[in-house]
Each structure stands twice: as C-alpha cells, then as structure tokens.
Amino acid sequence: MSTYQKMKPIILELFQVSRDAIHMHVGFGCLVLVLFFSSKKLNSFQVLIPGFILSIIMEILDLRDDYAVSKTVNIAASIHDLINTNFIPVVLVLMAKMKRVRV
C-alpha cells in the first residue's frame, strides 16, 4: 500500500468526514486558497485550474494503487471523485460569471 493510501484513512478520521465529503472539502479548499493567494477573481475560470490539477493527480494515484493491488481500475469511481472535487468550485465560478454572487 502506498503512502498516499495510508494517509487517506488518517485524514478521514481526523476530519470525521466521508470519502465523498473529503473530495468536496479539498475542491472548495483549493478554490479558497487560490483566491486568497492570487490576484484572480471568482469569475475567472483560471481559479479552477489548480483544483482540476490536484483532483487529477489524486485520481491518478488512486488508479495506480488500485491497479497495483487488484490489476483492475475503476474509471467510474474516478470520474465520480473528479466531479465531487470540482462541482462546488465550478458552480461558484459560473454563478459569479452570471452575476449571481458578488465578486
């Protein structure tokens, strides 16, 4: 088992959240950090890029580890995780673009 897979249960226990919820927290947290540390505004699609990159890296690690253990990969689960991670940031940026939230 990789270090990444060993860390996941510790993080879930520490924050007392489900596997799906942690993805949502990571996506939102990444968006907040980008907004805080950059000069970009919420209505810029560029603020989504770091979250997309992070979620893809996380899923590549999951797929690699799944394949190493069972010689199979679950693409549907990875797509589900990518959606969970990026859904709230995408909705917030779209709302900002449509002037539904103040920027």
All heavy atoms as an XYZ file, in Angstrom:
820
protein
N       0.842     -1.172      0.000
C       0.000      0.000      0.000
C       0.897      1.247      0.000
O       1.854      1.329      0.740
C      -0.919     -0.017      1.235
C      -1.914      1.108      1.231
S      -3.026      1.214      2.647
C      -3.723     -0.393      2.763
N       0.526      2.200     -0.844
C       1.348      3.410     -0.957
C       1.132      4.330      0.246
O       0.150      4.211      0.984
C       0.987      4.169     -2.237
O      -0.280      4.774     -2.099
N       2.044      5.256      0.410
C       1.937      6.245      1.477
C       0.652      7.047      1.323
O      -0.016      7.364      2.307
C       3.157      7.186      1.453
O       4.339      6.393      1.550
C       3.098      8.197      2.577
N       0.302      7.368      0.084
C      -0.932      8.109     -0.190
C      -2.149      7.355      0.344
O      -3.013      7.935      0.993
C      -1.052      8.354     -1.702
C      -2.337      9.014     -2.126
C      -2.604     10.334     -1.781
C      -3.288      8.333     -2.878
C      -3.776     10.955     -2.175
C      -4.456      8.939     -3.278
C      -4.700     10.249     -2.919
O      -5.868     10.862     -3.307
N      -2.212      6.060      0.090
C      -3.350      5.256      0.553
C      -3.344      5.101      2.073
O      -4.396      4.995      2.688
C      -3.354      3.882     -0.122
C      -3.585      3.927     -1.607
C      -4.896      4.588     -2.007
O      -5.891      4.534     -1.302
N      -4.882      5.244     -3.148
N      -2.170      5.093      2.681
C      -2.081      5.004      4.140
C      -2.527      6.300      4.810
O      -3.061      6.282      5.920
C      -0.648      4.670      4.564
C      -0.223      3.266      4.216
C       1.233      3.033      4.574
C       1.693      1.671      4.095
N       3.127      1.471      4.303
N      -2.314      7.424      4.136
C      -2.700      8.724      4.694
C      -4.207      8.965      4.644
O      -4.754      9.661      5.501
C      -2.000      9.859      3.927
C      -0.553     10.003      4.232
S       0.284     11.297      3.244
C      -0.981     12.449      2.828
N      -4.878      8.409      3.640
C      -6.299      8.696      3.445
C      -7.166      8.353      4.656
O      -7.965      9.196      5.094
C      -6.803      8.005      2.181
C      -6.339      8.710      0.924
C      -6.565      7.919     -0.331
C      -7.996      7.732     -0.683
N      -8.179      7.082     -1.999
N      -7.058      7.160      5.260
C      -7.896      6.874      6.435
C      -7.571      7.778      7.624
O      -8.464      8.139      8.399
C      -7.592      5.417      6.776
C      -6.784      4.870      5.680
C      -6.282      6.003      4.847
N      -6.328      8.170      7.748
C      -5.932      9.070      8.849
C      -6.606     10.430      8.671
O      -7.155     10.992      9.623
C      -4.394      9.204      8.906
C      -3.768      7.858      9.249
C      -3.973     10.289      9.885
C      -2.276      7.785      9.041
N      -6.603     10.939      7.449
C      -7.232     12.228      7.166
C      -8.741     12.143      7.378
O      -9.344     13.040      7.976
C      -6.890     12.691      5.737
C      -5.395     13.022      5.654
C      -7.735     13.881      5.318
C      -4.875     13.224      4.262
N      -9.344     11.063      6.918
C     -10.794     10.890      7.099
C     -11.157     10.824      8.577
O     -12.160     11.411      9.008
C     -11.274      9.625      6.378
C     -11.208      9.642      4.857
C     -11.563      8.278      4.292
C     -12.103     10.716      4.282
N     -10.347     10.141      9.351
C     -10.590     10.044     10.792
C     -10.369     11.391     11.476
O     -11.155     11.790     12.345
C      -9.665      8.987     11.406
C      -9.861      8.775     12.884
C     -11.212      8.171     13.231
O     -11.795      7.452     12.405
O     -11.694      8.452     14.349
N      -9.350     12.087     11.064
C      -9.027     13.381     11.662
C     -10.156     14.387     11.464
O     -10.541     15.091     12.394
C      -7.720     13.919     11.069
C      -7.254     15.287     11.550
C      -6.828     15.209     13.006
C      -6.103     15.770     10.683
N     -10.700     14.451     10.261
C     -11.742     15.423      9.949
C     -13.159     14.883     10.142
O     -14.120     15.642      9.995
C     -11.567     15.953      8.524
C     -10.352     16.816      8.370
C      -9.199     16.327      7.768
C     -10.343     18.119      8.843
C      -8.075     17.116      7.630
C      -9.223     18.916      8.710
C      -8.087     18.416      8.110
N     -13.293     13.597     10.422
C     -14.604     12.979     10.667
C     -15.578     13.207      9.512
O     -16.714     13.651      9.716
C     -15.201     13.489     11.978
C     -14.427     13.102     13.217
C     -14.554     11.626     13.531
O     -15.657     11.109     13.625
N     -13.437     10.951     13.664
N     -15.112     12.932      8.293
C     -15.956     13.070      7.115
C     -15.868     11.806      6.259
O     -14.959     10.996      6.423
C     -15.558     14.297      6.259
C     -15.813     15.590      7.010
C     -14.123     14.218      5.811
N     -16.824     11.682      5.348
C     -16.832     10.532      4.446
C     -15.839     10.749      3.308
O     -15.326     11.848      3.105
C     -18.236     10.331      3.862
O     -18.536     11.374      2.956
N     -15.622      9.688      2.547
C     -14.710      9.779      1.403
C     -15.217     10.801      0.374
O     -14.443     11.544     -0.210
C     -14.548      8.418      0.740
C     -13.687      7.450      1.548
C     -13.746      6.064      0.950
N     -12.585      5.326      0.621
C     -11.362      5.389      1.095
N     -11.058      6.283      1.963
N     -10.415      4.588      0.705
N     -16.522     10.806      0.125
C     -17.080     11.767     -0.830
C     -16.963     13.191     -0.297
O     -16.644     14.117     -1.037
C     -18.543     11.448     -1.133
C     -18.694     10.226     -2.032
O     -17.725      9.897     -2.743
O     -19.775      9.623     -2.031
N     -17.224     13.370      0.981
C     -17.174     14.713      1.566
C     -15.764     15.281      1.535
O     -15.591     16.491      1.319
C     -17.712     14.690      2.991
N     -14.767     14.455      1.730
C     -13.397     14.976      1.732
C     -13.038     15.531      0.355
O     -12.334     16.531      0.241
C     -12.363     13.933      2.229
C     -11.059     14.621      2.654
C     -12.056     12.895      1.190
C     -11.151     15.425      3.894
N     -13.552     14.908     -0.700
C     -13.307     15.419     -2.049
C     -13.906     16.813     -2.201
O     -13.282     17.710     -2.776
C     -13.891     14.482     -3.110
C     -13.060     13.274     -3.348
N     -11.980     13.265     -4.199
C     -13.135     12.031     -2.848
C     -11.428     12.074     -4.202
N     -12.112     11.301     -3.377
N     -15.105     17.002     -1.689
C     -15.761     18.304     -1.775
C     -14.983     19.347     -0.968
O     -14.811     20.484     -1.411
C     -17.207     18.197     -1.311
C     -18.020     17.345     -2.270
S     -19.635     16.755     -1.726
C     -20.326     18.076     -0.850
N     -14.487     18.954      0.197
C     -13.698     19.867      1.022
C     -12.386     20.237      0.332
O     -11.954     21.390      0.378
C     -13.400     19.240      2.390
C     -14.554     19.238      3.323
N     -15.616     18.384      3.185
C     -14.824     19.993      4.411
C     -16.481     18.610      4.149
N     -16.033     19.583      4.907
N     -11.750     19.272     -0.288
C     -10.483     19.534     -0.992
C     -10.722     20.506     -2.146
O      -9.965     21.465     -2.336
C      -9.842     18.215     -1.497
C      -8.733     18.481     -2.509
C      -9.310     17.410     -0.327
N     -11.767     20.285     -2.916
C     -12.068     21.172     -4.040
C     -12.356     22.587     -3.599
O     -11.810     23.551     -4.149
N     -13.207     22.736     -2.588
C     -13.544     24.063     -2.091
C     -12.328     24.723     -1.449
O     -12.062     25.909     -1.670
C     -14.709     23.991     -1.098
C     -15.142     25.342     -0.605
C     -15.817     26.208     -1.436
C     -14.857     25.741      0.690
C     -16.207     27.467     -0.988
C     -15.238     26.992      1.151
C     -15.919     27.859      0.311
N     -11.578     23.961     -0.665
C     -10.376     24.498     -0.022
C      -9.359     24.983     -1.036
O      -8.732     26.032     -0.858
N      -9.192     24.236     -2.108
C      -8.258     24.632     -3.162
C      -8.718     25.942     -3.800
O      -7.910     26.850     -4.030
C      -8.162     23.519     -4.201
S      -6.827     23.731     -5.365
N     -10.011     26.070     -4.059
C     -10.546     27.305     -4.629
C     -10.290     28.487     -3.695
O      -9.824     29.546     -4.130
C     -12.045     27.166     -4.896
C     -12.757     28.424     -5.402
C     -12.258     28.805     -6.792
C     -14.260     28.222     -5.392
N     -10.553     28.313     -2.417
C     -10.345     29.386     -1.444
C      -8.868     29.788     -1.395
O      -8.542     30.975     -1.373
C     -10.858     28.971     -0.047
C     -10.416     29.941      1.027
C     -12.376     28.829     -0.062
N      -7.981     28.812     -1.386
C      -6.544     29.118     -1.347
C      -6.092     29.874     -2.591
O      -5.300     30.817     -2.505
C      -5.732     27.842     -1.169
C      -5.816     27.190      0.210
C      -5.114     25.831      0.208
C      -5.224     28.103      1.271
N      -6.591     29.472     -3.747
C      -6.226     30.168     -4.988
C      -6.719     31.612     -4.939
O      -5.992     32.537     -5.292
C      -6.804     29.438     -6.226
C      -6.678     30.292     -7.481
C      -6.106     28.101     -6.429
N      -7.951     31.806     -4.483
C      -8.492     33.164     -4.396
C      -7.711     34.010     -3.391
O      -7.481     35.192     -3.611
C      -9.975     33.127     -4.017
C     -10.911     32.575     -5.093
C     -12.305     32.368     -4.528
C     -10.934     33.465     -6.318
N      -7.297     33.387     -2.308
C      -6.573     34.107     -1.261
C      -5.158     34.494     -1.693
O      -4.700     35.602     -1.423
C      -6.528     33.262      0.017
C      -5.923     33.970      1.195
C      -6.640     34.934      1.887
C      -4.637     33.674      1.600
C      -6.088     35.598      2.968
C      -4.067     34.329      2.683
C      -4.795     35.297      3.376
N      -4.470     33.566     -2.367
C      -3.061     33.787     -2.689
C      -2.810     34.324     -4.098
O      -1.654     34.535     -4.467
C      -2.261     32.499     -2.496
C      -2.071     32.147     -1.049
C      -2.720     31.053     -0.503
C      -1.261     32.913     -0.232
C      -2.552     30.723      0.839
C      -1.081     32.597      1.104
C      -1.742     31.494      1.637
N      -3.852     34.522     -4.878
C      -3.650     35.067     -6.221
C      -4.460     36.348     -6.371
O      -5.278     36.688     -5.527
C      -4.052     34.051     -7.289
O      -5.460     33.988     -7.406
N      -4.230     37.009     -7.466
C      -4.989     38.232     -7.741
C      -6.214     37.943     -8.605
O      -6.895     38.863     -9.027
C      -4.078     39.241     -8.449
O      -3.615     38.696     -9.670
N      -6.478     36.678     -8.851
C      -7.617     36.293     -9.686
C      -8.924     36.491     -8.941
O      -8.996     36.395     -7.728
C      -7.507     34.828    -10.130
C      -6.241     34.498    -10.885
C      -6.237     35.162    -12.229
C      -4.976     34.788    -12.985
N      -4.629     35.737    -13.979
N      -9.978     36.738     -9.692
C     -11.319     36.911     -9.135
C     -12.113     35.615     -9.300
O     -11.778     34.775    -10.137
C     -12.049     38.046     -9.858
C     -11.356     39.372     -9.765
C     -12.010     40.189     -8.727
C     -11.396     41.587     -8.743
N     -11.474     42.227     -7.495
N     -13.181     35.493     -8.525
C     -14.018     34.293     -8.569
C     -14.649     34.089     -9.937
O     -14.945     32.958    -10.312
C     -15.105     34.371     -7.485
C     -16.047     33.176     -7.368
C     -15.262     31.893     -7.082
C     -17.073     33.421     -6.281
N     -14.827     35.146    -10.708
C     -15.457     34.984    -12.020
C     -14.462     34.607    -13.121
O     -14.787     34.642    -14.293
C     -16.238     36.240    -12.406
C     -15.357     37.451    -12.555
O     -14.152     37.390    -12.338
N     -15.965     38.566    -12.903
N     -13.258     34.227    -12.753
C     -12.250     33.784    -13.715
C     -12.145     32.259    -13.694
O     -11.955     31.652    -12.638
C     -10.885     34.387    -13.354
O      -9.866     33.767    -14.105
N     -12.260     31.657    -14.867
C     -12.126     30.201    -14.942
C     -10.730     29.733    -14.537
O     -10.532     28.573    -14.192
C     -12.469     29.684    -16.347
C     -13.940     29.692    -16.637
C     -14.459     30.508    -17.631
C     -14.812     28.887    -15.931
C     -15.812     30.517    -17.910
C     -16.170     28.885    -16.197
C     -16.673     29.711    -17.189
N      -9.749     30.626    -14.558
C      -8.383     30.264    -14.188
C      -8.279     29.802    -12.732
O      -7.377     29.034    -12.400
C      -7.441     31.434    -14.431
C      -7.248     31.732    -15.899
C      -6.363     32.942    -16.122
O      -6.150     33.747    -15.226
N      -5.850     33.074    -17.334
N      -9.189     30.244    -11.867
C      -9.129     29.822    -10.458
C      -9.468     28.348    -10.299
O      -9.209     27.755     -9.250
C     -10.028     30.687     -9.543
C      -9.588     32.136     -9.577
C     -11.500     30.548     -9.891
N     -10.032     27.733    -11.340
C     -10.389     26.311    -11.277
C      -9.222     25.389    -11.619
O      -9.233     24.217    -11.242
C     -11.547     26.016    -12.238
C     -12.855     26.739    -11.963
C     -13.847     26.478    -13.085
C     -13.432     26.309    -10.621
N      -8.230     25.908    -12.296
C      -7.142     25.065    -12.806
C      -6.395     24.312    -11.694
O      -6.213     23.093    -11.813
C      -6.179     25.894    -13.686
C      -6.919     26.354    -14.942
C      -4.934     25.095    -14.043
C      -6.158     27.373    -15.780
N      -5.957     24.951    -10.611
C      -5.250     24.190     -9.574
C      -6.094     23.051     -8.973
O      -5.573     21.966     -8.721
C      -4.910     25.245     -8.514
C      -4.861     26.524     -9.267
C      -5.940     26.398    -10.311
N      -7.379     23.289     -8.776
C      -8.254     22.239     -8.244
C      -8.389     21.067     -9.204
O      -8.374     19.913     -8.790
N      -8.521     21.376    -10.504
C      -8.586     20.309    -11.505
C      -7.292     19.506    -11.515
O      -7.309     18.276    -11.553
C      -8.850     20.872    -12.904
C     -10.277     21.221    -13.173
C     -10.610     22.485    -13.620
C     -11.300     20.304    -12.999
C     -11.922     22.831    -13.876
C     -12.619     20.633    -13.252
C     -12.932     21.905    -13.691
N      -6.171     20.198    -11.476
C      -4.877     19.508    -11.488
C      -4.728     18.631    -10.250
O      -4.335     17.459    -10.354
C      -3.719     20.512    -11.609
C      -3.736     21.165    -12.996
C      -2.375     19.843    -11.338
C      -2.791     22.337    -13.158
N      -5.047     19.180     -9.083
C      -4.949     18.401     -7.846
C      -5.857     17.183     -7.881
O      -5.439     16.076     -7.514
C      -5.277     19.275     -6.635
C      -5.235     18.587     -5.277
C      -3.827     18.058     -4.990
C      -5.682     19.544     -4.188
N      -7.094     17.348     -8.351
C      -8.015     16.211     -8.381
C      -7.555     15.144     -9.371
O      -7.694     13.948     -9.104
C      -9.440     16.670     -8.705
O      -9.535     17.245     -9.988
N      -6.973     15.554    -10.474
C      -6.460     14.578    -11.440
C      -5.271     13.823    -10.854
O      -5.175     12.600    -11.000
C      -6.103     15.271    -12.774
C      -7.389     15.690    -13.484
C      -5.259     14.367    -13.658
C      -7.181     16.607    -14.672
N      -4.389     14.524    -10.171
C      -3.249     13.858     -9.526
C      -3.742     12.845     -8.501
O      -3.253     11.704     -8.442
C      -2.299     14.889     -8.884
C      -1.575     15.685     -9.962
C      -1.293     14.201     -7.954
C      -0.812     16.887     -9.452
N      -4.728     13.248     -7.680
C      -5.268     12.327     -6.669
C      -5.852     11.083     -7.326
O      -5.652      9.962     -6.839
C      -6.338     13.039     -5.822
C      -5.765     14.087     -4.896
S      -6.924     15.153     -3.993
C      -8.478     14.372     -4.069
N      -6.556     11.262     -8.437
C      -7.167     10.113     -9.105
C      -6.140      9.242     -9.804
O      -6.292      8.020     -9.849
C      -8.261     10.564    -10.072
C      -9.488     11.075     -9.359
C      -9.928     10.186     -8.208
O     -10.132      8.977     -8.403
O     -10.051     10.714     -7.083
N      -5.103      9.833    -10.336
C      -4.019      9.034    -10.933
C      -3.387      8.152     -9.860
O      -3.127      6.960    -10.084
C      -2.976      9.927    -11.621
C      -3.554     10.509    -12.906
C      -1.682      9.161    -11.895
C      -2.687     11.581    -13.557
N      -3.152      8.717     -8.678
C      -2.590      7.926     -7.575
C      -3.532      6.804     -7.174
O      -3.095      5.670     -6.927
C      -2.275      8.828     -6.381
C      -1.160      9.844     -6.576
C      -1.072     10.789     -5.389
C       0.172      9.144     -6.806
N      -4.833      7.103     -7.096
C      -5.814      6.060     -6.764
C      -5.831      4.956     -7.813
O      -5.842      3.765     -7.477
C      -7.219      6.652     -6.634
C      -7.471      7.281     -5.280
O      -6.726      6.973     -4.325
O      -8.428      8.084     -5.175
N      -5.853      5.334     -9.085
C      -5.876      4.340    -10.160
C      -4.614      3.490    -10.151
O      -4.675      2.266    -10.319
C      -6.051      5.023    -11.519
C      -7.428      5.618    -11.801
C      -7.387      6.476    -13.060
C      -8.479      4.530    -11.914
N      -3.479      4.142     -9.929
C      -2.205      3.409     -9.875
C      -2.218      2.381     -8.746
O      -1.859      1.220     -8.925
C      -1.052      4.387     -9.683
C       0.311      3.709     -9.574
C       1.326      4.558     -8.903
N       0.942      4.778     -7.508
C       1.566      5.590     -6.690
N       2.585      6.293     -7.099
N       1.171      5.731     -5.454
N      -2.683      2.823     -7.570
C      -2.693      1.925     -6.417
C      -3.724      0.814     -6.572
O      -3.466     -0.335     -6.201
C      -2.945      2.710     -5.135
C      -1.786      3.639     -4.801
O      -0.676      3.423     -5.318
O      -2.000      4.587     -4.025
N      -4.896      1.135     -7.137
C      -5.905      0.104     -7.392
C      -5.362     -0.952     -8.348
O      -5.545     -2.153     -8.145
C      -7.181      0.699     -7.987
C      -7.993      1.473     -6.974
O      -7.701      1.376     -5.756
O      -8.922      2.191     -7.399
N      -4.690     -0.499     -9.404
C      -4.129     -1.439    -10.367
C      -3.034     -2.300     -9.750
O      -2.943     -3.500    -10.015
C      -3.584     -0.705    -11.602
C      -3.149     -1.656    -12.679
C      -4.096     -2.294    -13.472
C      -1.809     -1.945    -12.877
C      -3.707     -3.193    -14.448
C      -1.407     -2.841    -13.847
C      -2.362     -3.459    -14.632
O      -1.965     -4.358    -15.586
N      -2.230     -1.701     -8.899
C      -1.151     -2.453     -8.248
C      -1.697     -3.552     -7.346
O      -1.110     -4.631     -7.243
C      -0.271     -1.513     -7.442
N      -2.844     -3.308     -6.718
C      -3.426     -4.286     -5.788
C      -4.273     -5.323     -6.515
O      -4.132     -6.519     -6.295
C      -4.268     -3.559     -4.710
C      -5.064     -4.544     -3.874
C      -3.373     -2.710     -3.831
N      -5.178     -4.858     -7.387
C      -6.155     -5.783     -7.964
C      -6.033     -5.988     -9.465
O      -6.800     -6.747    -10.053
C      -7.571     -5.289     -7.663
O      -7.793     -4.052     -8.309
N      -5.096     -5.305    -10.101
C      -4.898     -5.371    -11.556
C      -6.134     -4.909    -12.330
O      -6.329     -5.284    -13.487
C      -4.497     -6.779    -12.004
C      -3.215     -7.282    -11.385
C      -2.048     -6.441    -11.799
C      -0.765     -6.995    -11.221
N       0.121     -5.996    -10.699
N      -6.992     -4.121    -11.676
C      -8.140     -3.512    -12.339
C      -8.191     -2.039    -11.960
O      -7.584     -1.623    -10.977
C      -9.467     -4.169    -11.918
O      -9.649     -4.003    -10.516
C      -9.497     -5.645    -12.275
N      -8.912     -1.275    -12.745
C      -9.129      0.136    -12.431
C     -10.621      0.429    -12.512
O     -11.335     -0.167    -13.314
C      -8.347      1.081    -13.359
C      -6.862      0.950    -13.148
C      -8.701      0.858    -14.812
N     -11.076      1.320    -11.669
C     -12.484      1.699    -11.644
C     -12.606      3.140    -12.135
O     -12.551      4.078    -11.347
C     -13.045      1.535    -10.232
C     -14.548      1.700    -10.186
O     -15.164      2.203    -11.134
N     -15.134      1.283     -9.083
N     -12.757      3.271    -13.438
C     -12.843      4.598    -14.050
C     -14.081      5.342    -13.563
O     -14.033      6.554    -13.334
C     -12.845      4.485    -15.592
C     -11.544      3.865    -16.101
C     -13.090      5.835    -16.246
C     -10.312      4.684    -15.822
N     -15.185      4.627    -13.382
C     -16.425      5.276    -12.931
C     -16.232      5.924    -11.563
O     -16.698      7.047    -11.326
C     -17.570      4.268    -12.890
N     -15.549      5.266    -10.654
C     -15.289      5.828     -9.330
C     -14.390      7.054     -9.437
O     -14.585      8.038     -8.711
C     -14.656      4.779     -8.418
N     -13.426      7.013    -10.335
C     -12.531      8.157    -10.518
C     -13.282      9.356    -11.080
O     -13.075     10.494    -10.638
C     -11.370      7.791    -11.436
O     -10.507      6.900    -10.777
N     -14.163      9.121    -12.035
C     -14.971     10.213    -12.589
C     -15.870     10.793    -11.509
O     -16.014     12.013    -11.392
C     -15.777      9.726    -13.813
C     -14.820      9.418    -14.965
C     -16.829     10.751    -14.221
C     -15.449      8.719    -16.140
N     -16.452      9.928    -10.698
C     -17.296     10.366     -9.583
C     -16.491     11.253     -8.626
O     -16.970     12.310     -8.195
C     -17.841      9.132     -8.877
C     -18.597      9.392     -7.622
N     -19.647     10.140     -7.477
C     -18.490      9.011     -6.434
C     -20.133     10.222     -6.277
N     -19.398      9.506     -5.585
N     -15.277     10.850     -8.306
C     -14.420     11.639     -7.416
C     -14.029     12.978     -8.044
O     -13.981     14.003     -7.358
C     -13.164     10.855     -7.036
C     -13.457      9.697     -6.100
O     -14.567      9.658     -5.537
O     -12.570      8.843     -5.935
N     -13.736     12.973     -9.347
C     -13.406     14.221    -10.037
C     -14.588     15.198     -9.989
O     -14.410     16.399     -9.762
C     -13.009     13.949    -11.488
C     -11.659     13.279    -11.697
C     -11.505     12.829    -13.147
C     -10.535     14.212    -11.312
N     -15.792     14.679    -10.189
C     -16.987     15.524    -10.122
C     -17.179     16.047     -8.703
O     -17.439     17.239     -8.501
C     -18.225     14.753    -10.618
C     -18.111     14.509    -12.121
C     -19.514     15.507    -10.278
C     -19.132     13.544    -12.679
N     -17.056     15.172     -7.711
C     -17.212     15.603     -6.314
C     -16.218     16.701     -5.950
O     -16.555     17.649     -5.248
C     -17.020     14.430     -5.355
C     -18.278     13.642     -5.139
O     -19.361     14.058     -5.521
N     -18.144     12.494     -4.528
N     -15.001     16.583     -6.421
C     -13.961     17.539     -6.065
C     -14.185     18.899     -6.725
O     -13.927     19.932     -6.121
C     -12.572     16.992     -6.453
O     -12.402     15.701     -5.859
C     -11.457     17.908     -5.974
N     -14.686     18.893     -7.935
C     -14.739     20.129     -8.707
C     -16.123     20.749     -8.855
O     -16.241     21.872     -9.341
C     -14.139     19.879    -10.099
C     -12.676     19.551    -10.005
O     -11.872     20.406     -9.661
N     -12.313     18.309    -10.257
N     -17.161     20.074     -8.411
C     -18.526     20.556     -8.633
C     -18.787     21.917     -7.979
O     -19.226     22.864     -8.646
C     -19.544     19.526     -8.135
C     -20.964     19.948     -8.368
C     -21.506     19.898     -9.644
C     -21.753     20.403     -7.332
C     -22.815     20.294     -9.874
C     -23.059     20.808     -7.546
C     -23.600     20.754     -8.823
N     -18.526     22.048     -6.698
C     -18.820     23.309     -5.993
C     -17.991     24.463     -6.551
O     -18.551     25.530     -6.831
C     -18.647     23.142     -4.471
C     -19.757     22.232     -3.928
C     -18.659     24.492     -3.760
C     -19.611     21.857     -2.480
N     -16.684     24.304     -6.759
C     -15.933     25.415     -7.361
C     -16.471     25.827     -8.737
O     -16.580     27.026     -9.026
C     -14.504     24.882     -7.456
C     -14.412     23.878     -6.355
C     -15.769     23.228     -6.318
N     -16.832     24.866     -9.566
C     -17.350     25.199    -10.899
C     -18.672     25.953    -10.775
O     -18.886     26.965    -11.453
C     -17.513     23.924    -11.772
C     -18.324     24.207    -13.020
C     -16.148     23.358    -12.145
N     -19.543     25.498     -9.903
C     -20.835     26.177     -9.719
C     -20.613     27.610     -9.217
O     -21.253     28.555     -9.702
C     -21.745     25.388     -8.758
C     -22.944     26.203     -8.320
C     -22.200     24.090     -9.404
N     -19.714     27.790     -8.263
C     -19.451     29.132     -7.742
C     -18.889     30.061     -8.824
O     -19.289     31.231     -8.916
C     -18.499     29.064     -6.552
C     -19.094     28.459     -5.285
C     -18.011     28.280     -4.228
C     -20.229     29.313     -4.759
N     -17.983     29.559     -9.642
C     -17.422     30.382    -10.715
C     -18.507     30.712    -11.744
O     -18.610     31.862    -12.202
C     -16.211     29.687    -11.379
C     -15.796     30.396    -12.660
C     -15.045     29.625    -10.402
N     -19.337     29.742    -12.099
C     -20.420     30.003    -13.046
C     -21.407     31.023    -12.485
O     -21.876     31.907    -13.209
C     -21.141     28.709    -13.419
C     -20.353     27.744    -14.301
C     -21.121     26.438    -14.486
C     -20.030     28.368    -15.645
N     -21.708     30.913    -11.201
C     -22.601     31.883    -10.576
C     -21.976     33.277    -10.592
O     -22.668     34.269    -10.829
C     -22.940     31.455     -9.154
C     -23.872     30.266     -9.096
S     -24.166     29.679     -7.420
C     -25.047     31.064     -6.723
N     -20.693     33.362    -10.353
C     -20.007     34.654    -10.404
C     -20.025     35.208    -11.825
O     -20.207     36.412    -12.026
C     -18.574     34.512     -9.894
N     -19.850     34.347    -12.802
C     -19.902     34.771    -14.200
C     -21.282     35.311    -14.558
O     -21.409     36.264    -15.311
C     -19.572     33.607    -15.140
C     -18.122     33.255    -15.189
C     -17.515     33.938    -16.364
C     -16.093     33.483    -16.542
N     -15.279     34.564    -17.048
N     -22.321     34.701    -14.014
C     -23.694     35.113    -14.307
C     -24.169     36.200    -13.358
O     -25.340     36.546    -13.328
C     -24.636     33.903    -14.222
C     -24.326     32.837    -15.240
S     -25.423     31.399    -15.254
C     -26.076     31.275    -13.635
N     -23.249     36.706    -12.537
C     -23.553     37.779    -11.585
C     -24.565     37.354    -10.522
O     -25.316     38.165    -10.007
C     -24.064     39.022    -12.315
C     -23.194     39.485    -13.441
C     -22.119     40.401    -12.945
C     -21.437     41.090    -14.096
N     -20.177     40.594    -14.458
N     -24.589     36.064    -10.176
C     -25.479     35.573     -9.119
C     -24.851     35.700     -7.740
O     -25.527     35.632     -6.744
C     -25.865     34.108     -9.360
C     -26.577     33.871    -10.643
C     -27.951     34.455    -10.585
N     -28.636     34.176    -11.844
C     -29.783     34.681    -12.169
N     -30.396     35.503    -11.357
N     -30.327     34.398    -13.319
N     -23.520     35.818     -7.703
C     -22.808     36.095     -6.452
C     -21.906     37.286     -6.709
O     -21.434     37.512     -7.822
C     -21.981     34.887     -5.954
C     -22.876     33.743     -5.534
C     -20.968     34.427     -6.966
N     -21.648     38.044     -5.679
C     -20.778     39.205     -5.838
C     -19.324     38.792     -5.853
O     -18.915     37.919     -5.108
C     -21.013     40.190     -4.704
C     -22.374     40.808     -4.805
C     -22.547     41.830     -3.755
N     -23.942     42.229     -3.779
C     -24.363     43.358     -3.312
N     -23.533     44.209     -2.754
N     -25.633     43.667     -3.375
N     -18.574     39.439     -6.686
C     -17.157     39.117     -6.831
C     -16.328     40.141     -6.101
O     -16.558     41.303     -6.131
C     -16.761     39.068     -8.326
C     -15.326     38.666     -8.462
C     -17.667     38.129     -9.068
